[in-house]
Amino acid sequence: MAIVAHPDDVEFLMAGTLLMLKQAGLETHYMTLASGNCGSMRLSPTRTRMLRRRESLNAAKLLGAIYHESLCDDLEIVYSVDLLRQVAAVIREVAPSILLTHSPQDYMEDHTNTSRLAATAAFARGMPNFRTTPARKQISGEVTIYHAVPHSLRGALNEIIVPEFFIDTTSVHERKRQALSAHASQKEWLDLTQGMGSYLRVLDETSRTVGEMSHRFEHAEAWRRHNPQGFCAVDADPLRDLLAPHCHLNQYYRGPAHD
């Protein structure tokens, strides 16, 4: 399951990995916590919300993933008990074995708060005394959390985020581009607000940059595994196990996998 902040975050950060997990035989799920209602300079919040929901549905279909409705609006992803109860309900419904989400260090608070909410909701999956909204019974089983690298590969203090490992997404890159193309409303928005130029060009350049970092792949996505305590066995690494032929450890990362 991929849980991100905004429509098109999946496509920019993790669509290739999600596609490859689908090809490996897993059922995949797609969720953006925020509706994307602020993502227009011309349309009203209501019209933008409807447009971006339609685009996200089309993107999820292209990725072969089950779509889940957003829970709030842009810039309203705050680490609150009310929102946590809603995210935890979705986690209990889906019972993912792999959870993909944002980096804990990111340039935008919606992203970092999504990362925190996803991790806490997963941690609470088996706690019968934690109530969810709507009410869902606790579940058993392990979940392993993986954090994508942030856009520009830097955190809020402009620090470089060093990935733990890379996944070769070259074979699915064109499908990833098609899914991002479904978010057509964002070309104008990103050009005007972030000076990104063609968002498809930015996707290609970012994917190639990460591929170059791997010293092995043309296109790649990069990941760090969350501390397994409370989530899964210490040595659980299902993403790398499933996609082993397409994975490469980062020689410059220092963590448990390299000790």
C-alpha positions as CSV (number, residue, x, y, z in Angstrom):
1,M,0.0,0.0,0.0
2,A,1.2,3.5,-0.9
3,I,0.0,6.3,1.5
4,V,1.1,9.8,0.4
5,A,0.0,13.4,0.9
6,H,-1.2,14.7,-2.5
7,P,-2.4,13.5,-5.9
8,D,0.7,12.9,-8.0
9,D,3.0,12.2,-5.1
10,V,2.7,8.4,-5.8
11,E,3.6,9.0,-9.4
12,F,6.6,11.2,-8.7
13,L,8.1,9.1,-5.8
14,M,7.0,5.4,-5.9
15,A,4.8,4.5,-8.9
16,G,7.6,2.3,-10.4
17,T,8.0,0.3,-7.2
18,L,4.2,-0.1,-6.9
19,L,4.1,-1.3,-10.5
20,M,6.8,-3.9,-9.9
21,L,5.1,-5.1,-6.7
22,K,2.0,-5.6,-8.8
23,Q,3.9,-7.6,-11.4
24,A,5.3,-9.7,-8.5
25,G,1.7,-10.7,-7.7
26,L,0.8,-8.4,-4.9
27,E,-2.5,-6.6,-4.6
28,T,-1.6,-2.9,-4.5
29,H,-3.5,0.1,-2.9
30,Y,-3.2,3.8,-3.6
31,M,-4.2,6.6,-1.2
32,T,-3.6,10.3,-0.9
33,L,-4.5,11.8,2.4
34,A,-5.2,15.2,1.0
35,S,-7.6,16.0,-1.8
36,G,-5.4,18.3,-3.8
37,N,-7.9,21.1,-3.6
38,C,-5.3,23.8,-3.4
39,G,-3.6,22.7,-6.6
40,S,-5.0,25.4,-9.0
41,M,-4.5,29.1,-9.6
42,R,-7.8,29.3,-11.5
43,L,-10.4,26.8,-10.3
44,S,-12.3,27.0,-7.0
45,P,-11.3,24.5,-4.2
46,T,-14.5,22.5,-4.9
47,R,-13.8,22.2,-8.6
48,T,-10.1,21.5,-8.1
49,R,-10.9,18.8,-5.5
50,M,-13.3,17.0,-8.0
51,L,-10.8,17.3,-10.9
52,R,-7.9,16.0,-8.9
53,R,-10.0,13.1,-7.6
54,R,-10.9,12.1,-11.1
55,E,-7.2,12.4,-12.2
56,S,-6.1,10.2,-9.2
57,L,-8.7,7.6,-10.0
58,N,-7.4,7.4,-13.6
59,A,-3.8,7.2,-12.4
60,A,-4.6,4.4,-9.9
61,K,-6.3,2.5,-12.7
62,L,-3.2,2.9,-14.9
63,L,-1.1,1.5,-12.0
64,G,-3.5,-1.3,-11.4
65,A,-4.0,-0.2,-7.8
66,I,-7.1,-0.1,-5.6
67,Y,-8.0,3.6,-5.0
68,H,-8.9,4.9,-1.5
69,E,-10.6,8.2,-0.9
70,S,-8.8,11.2,0.6
71,L,-9.5,12.2,4.2
72,C,-8.8,16.0,4.2
73,D,-7.8,19.0,2.2
74,D,-4.3,20.3,1.3
75,L,-2.3,21.8,4.2
76,E,-4.7,20.1,6.6
77,I,-2.6,17.0,7.1
78,V,-1.8,17.6,10.8
79,Y,-0.7,15.0,13.3
80,S,-4.0,14.8,15.2
81,V,-5.9,12.0,16.9
82,D,-8.9,12.4,14.7
83,L,-7.0,12.0,11.4
84,L,-4.9,9.2,12.9
85,R,-8.1,7.2,13.8
86,Q,-9.2,7.5,10.1
87,V,-5.8,6.4,8.7
88,A,-5.7,3.5,11.2
89,A,-9.1,2.3,10.0
90,V,-7.8,2.1,6.4
91,I,-4.7,0.3,7.5
92,R,-6.8,-2.3,9.4
93,E,-9.1,-2.7,6.3
94,V,-6.2,-3.3,3.9
95,A,-3.8,-5.1,6.3
96,P,-0.7,-4.3,4.1
97,S,2.4,-6.3,4.4
98,I,4.4,-3.5,2.8
99,L,3.7,0.2,3.4
100,L,5.2,2.8,1.2
101,T,5.2,6.4,2.3
102,H,7.0,9.7,2.4
103,S,10.4,10.4,4.0
104,P,10.3,11.6,7.6
105,Q,12.6,14.4,6.4
106,D,11.0,16.4,3.6
107,Y,10.7,20.0,2.4
108,M,6.9,20.1,3.1
109,E,4.9,19.5,6.3
110,D,2.1,17.7,4.5
111,H,4.6,15.1,3.5
112,T,6.3,14.7,6.9
113,N,3.0,14.5,8.7
114,T,1.8,11.9,6.3
115,S,4.9,9.8,7.0
116,R,4.2,10.1,10.8
117,L,0.5,9.3,10.5
118,A,1.1,6.3,8.3
119,A,3.7,4.9,10.6
120,T,1.7,5.4,13.8
121,A,-1.5,4.0,12.2
122,A,0.5,0.9,11.2
123,F,1.9,0.6,14.7
124,A,-1.6,0.7,16.2
125,R,-3.0,-2.0,13.8
126,G,-3.0,-4.6,16.6
127,M,-4.1,-2.5,19.5
128,P,-7.8,-3.3,20.4
129,N,-8.0,-0.3,22.8
130,F,-7.2,2.2,20.1
131,R,-10.5,3.2,18.4
132,T,-10.6,3.9,14.7
133,T,-13.0,6.0,12.7
134,P,-15.0,4.2,11.4
135,A,-14.6,1.4,13.9
136,R,-12.4,-1.5,12.7
137,K,-11.2,-4.5,14.7
138,Q,-7.5,-4.8,15.3
139,I,-5.5,-7.0,13.0
140,S,-2.5,-9.3,13.4
141,G,0.5,-9.7,11.1
142,E,3.6,-7.9,10.2
143,V,3.9,-4.7,8.2
144,T,7.2,-3.4,6.9
145,I,7.4,0.4,6.2
146,Y,9.6,1.9,3.5
147,H,10.2,5.7,3.1
148,A,10.8,7.2,-0.3
149,V,13.4,9.8,-0.8
150,P,12.0,13.4,-0.9
151,H,11.8,15.5,-4.0
152,S,15.3,17.0,-4.7
153,L,16.7,14.3,-2.4
154,R,16.9,16.9,0.4
155,G,15.1,17.4,3.8
156,A,13.7,20.5,5.4
157,L,17.1,21.9,6.3
158,N,18.4,21.2,2.8
159,E,20.3,18.2,4.1
160,I,21.0,15.4,1.7
161,I,19.0,12.3,2.3
162,V,21.1,9.2,1.6
163,P,19.0,6.2,0.3
164,E,19.5,2.7,1.7
165,F,18.8,0.9,-1.5
166,F,17.7,1.4,-5.1
167,I,15.0,-0.3,-7.2
168,D,15.5,-0.5,-11.0
169,T,12.3,1.0,-12.5
170,T,13.6,1.2,-16.1
171,S,11.2,-1.5,-17.4
172,V,8.1,0.3,-16.0
173,H,9.2,3.9,-16.4
174,E,6.9,4.5,-19.4
175,R,3.8,3.3,-17.5
176,K,4.9,5.6,-14.6
177,R,5.0,8.5,-17.0
178,Q,1.5,7.6,-18.2
179,A,0.2,7.6,-14.7
180,L,1.7,11.0,-14.0
181,S,0.2,12.3,-17.3
182,A,-3.2,11.5,-15.8
183,H,-2.6,14.5,-13.4
184,A,-2.8,16.9,-16.3
185,S,-4.0,19.8,-14.1
186,Q,-0.7,19.9,-12.4
187,K,1.4,20.9,-15.3
188,E,0.2,24.6,-15.1
189,W,0.2,24.6,-11.3
190,L,3.7,23.3,-10.9
191,D,5.0,25.7,-13.6
192,L,3.5,28.7,-11.9
193,T,4.2,27.9,-8.3
194,Q,7.5,25.9,-8.3
195,G,9.0,26.7,-11.7
196,M,9.3,23.0,-12.5
197,G,8.9,23.3,-16.3
198,S,7.4,20.2,-17.8
199,Y,6.5,17.9,-14.9
200,L,7.1,14.9,-17.1
201,R,10.6,16.2,-17.9
202,V,11.2,16.6,-14.1
203,L,10.0,13.1,-13.6
204,D,12.5,11.8,-16.2
205,E,15.3,13.9,-14.8
206,T,14.7,12.8,-11.2
207,S,14.4,9.2,-12.1
208,R,17.6,9.3,-14.1
209,T,19.4,11.2,-11.2
210,V,18.4,8.4,-8.8
211,G,19.5,5.8,-11.4
212,E,22.9,7.5,-11.6
213,M,23.2,7.4,-7.8
214,S,22.8,3.7,-8.0
215,H,25.7,3.4,-10.4
216,R,23.8,0.6,-12.0
217,F,20.3,1.6,-13.3
218,E,19.0,3.9,-16.0
219,H,15.9,4.8,-14.0
220,A,15.4,4.1,-10.3
221,E,13.5,4.8,-7.1
222,A,15.2,4.9,-3.7
223,W,14.1,3.7,-0.3
224,R,14.9,3.5,3.4
225,R,13.4,0.9,5.7
226,H,11.7,2.0,8.9
227,N,12.9,0.8,12.2
228,P,11.2,-2.7,12.4
229,Q,10.5,-2.6,16.2
230,G,6.7,-2.9,16.7
231,F,6.1,-3.6,13.0
232,C,7.9,-6.7,11.9
233,A,10.8,-9.0,12.5
234,V,14.2,-7.4,12.7
235,D,15.3,-9.0,9.5
236,A,12.0,-8.6,7.6
237,D,12.7,-6.9,4.3
238,P,9.9,-8.0,1.9
239,L,10.3,-5.3,-0.6
240,R,13.9,-6.3,-1.3
241,D,13.0,-10.0,-1.1
242,L,10.3,-9.7,-3.7
243,L,12.2,-7.5,-6.1
244,A,15.7,-8.8,-5.4
245,P,16.9,-9.0,-9.0
246,H,16.0,-5.3,-9.4
247,C,17.5,-4.0,-6.1
248,H,20.9,-2.6,-5.3
249,L,22.2,-1.6,-1.9
250,N,23.7,1.9,-1.6
251,Q,27.4,1.5,-0.7
252,Y,27.3,5.0,0.9
253,Y,24.4,4.2,3.3
254,R,25.3,3.2,6.8
255,G,22.7,1.3,8.7
256,P,21.7,-2.2,9.9
257,A,21.7,-3.7,6.4
258,H,25.3,-2.7,6.0
259,D,26.7,-3.5,9.5
